[in-house]
Amino acid sequence: MLYLNEQTIKQAITMSQVIDSIDLAYQTYEAKQYQMPARMRISHGVNDYLLMPCLTKDVIGTKLVAVHPENLNEPVIQGLVTVNDAKTGTPIAILNGAILTGLRTGAIGGSAVRHLSRPDADSLALIGTGAQGFYQVVAACAERNITHIHLFNRSKARMIDFVEKLQVELGEHIKISIHHSAADAAAKSDIIITATNSSHPVLPDDEALLEGKLIIGIGSYRQDMREFPHSVYRLIDNIYVDSTDAIQESGDLAQPLEQKWLHPSQIVTFSKVVTGVHNVSREKTVVFKSTGMALFDAVAAQQIYQQAKQQNIGTSLTL
């Protein structure tokens, strides 16, 4: 069995390759070549503990993750992913769950940028500069020639640290600006990504400001969380989701459905876009909402494991 920590995972695979694995997961989803029970969640105050198994034709991937949004000296997301051979059941890999979650969640956004944004999009707004936001920016820059990144977070100190980390990762050639409001950041951007745990919309309720942009929502994964304002639903023909589970899980879908701002027929699974079943006009306002699913973890973990084996990296363990 191979153990892969944060360093070896980053060494084994590029962000573009992780995005490719997410596209493969969408193809698997559309073909229904998987088994995936609903994620199990235990909540304790603001903290969540999630168990997410999935079976594909090749592997059984299982993620156990703890989400502690108020952590100061420890990561907000911690966990591990196990990979078993689907034919024999043999455990073949254990991966650091925090870095895998960051990479695959970033790649979910990156896939949306690949298939939904205009090819000439060169500016990006990020609302929420936590761990998930970092990988969203990295993935977007892997798919488009982003020249200017606009940031907003409630904590200015966190934004300063975030900028330093981003510039180490992306280089000094990309301009990064800190803004005093989400409206300022969004107004200057072709792509807007929200990555917060807010219970109230983090974007202004302003149709003119949001019109013609790609808006990607990553943060809200419970019905009491919401990042999108009412105006978003007035602008769109469809909203694209990574799985139908998102309808029950996210307040960005459950609440507008309840308020009749959104009709169920407007919700389209993104796998139909990736596989060419559904066409998208990239010139209009386009919205993608993700809550994630275990299939992404299983397919991404398998790809990372295969890359690590080919490069002869990682630590061999015997149970």
PyMOL commands that set and color helices and strands:
alter all, ss='L'
color gray80, all
select helices_A, chain A and resi 6-12+15-31+97-116+131-143+156-170+182-187+207-210+230-235+246-249+251-258+264-266+271-274+294-311
alter helices_A, ss='H'
color red, helices_A
select strands_A, chain A and resi 2-4+34-35+40-44+47-56+59-67+77-85+91-96+123-127+148-152+175-178+191-194+214-217+239-241+267-269+286-289+315-316
alter strands_A, ss='S'
color yellow, strands_A
deselect
rebuild
show_as cartoon
